[in-house]
Amino acid sequence: MSNLLSIDESLCTYCGQCAAACPMGLVSVEGGLPQTPDDAPKRCILCGHCIAACPERSLAHAALEAEGCRSLDPDWRGTPRAVAQLIEGRRSIRRYQPQAVEKSVLAAVLDIAHYAPTGMNSQTVEWRVVYDSLEVKKLAAAVIEWMREMTAKNQLIGGRYHAGPLVAAWDAGYDPILRGCPHLLIAHGKEKDHFAQSSCTIALATAELAALPYGLGACWAGFLHLAAKCSPQVEESLSLPKGNVMYGGLMIGYPLESYHSIPPRKPLQITWR
């Protein structure tokens, strides 16, 4: 038996919740205390499900600090209506107040997004926060220069759009790329990491929702992401670590306007089997 888990025998009720929760099937409870095989330390993905599932908090994991395991509030799930209102009320924000968001607030949003699921609990999502609004504008300008090249070559961007109108809007003093947002959140990861793209996408979606209770609004930086994939100059301007690529970004700030209703959606497409 490995020493991956330690059990407080005075608290353990042999309920087996930890064994049932382990996604790797490493924990067994055979009429006694939870046990793990000798190779468990190598196979464990450090998800913490075993600790989280224990109703008596009798279990400790050798690789996870007990102090980091916080208790959930009894009503942590909220109500269906509250959750629905949060998701349905979310809007892509394209106009922002000029005021900056405190770094501590952005850090709090990203800390929440840090708990979004990742492939095999890899937790390999990395963040680049472009906090200086002037640096945000430089990135938008880099995208515009790439679009000028596309326009000169009469090439479509993303296989769909002519860049000319966007370049013209920029030249007229309007930012159609990053919408004059004060800050930018870029999720990036290793280019060779097979989980990075999906993990970053989930983290970004989580961050967008996590920002709402702080009074913030966000919008996906699609043009910047596209340009970073197509233009070496734009990719270089992101200043990401070597071997890392951008997997998505969010413009973020305090919205300039409020919304008071939920627009309708197309009919839900669902097939039951």
Protein Blocks (a to p, Z undefined) as FASTA:
>chain_A
ZZkbccdfklpgolommmmmmmnlpaccehiacdddfklmmmpgolommmmmmmnlpacc
fkbcfklmccddfklnopfklmmmmmmmpccdfbdcfbdcdfklmmmmmmmmmmpccehh
lopaccdddfblklmmmmmmmmmmmmmmmmmnopaehhlacfklmmmmmmnopafknnop
abdcdddddfklmklmmmmmmmmmmmmmmmmmnopacdddfklmmmmmmmmklmmmnopa
ehiacfbdcdddddfbdcfbdcdddddddddZZ
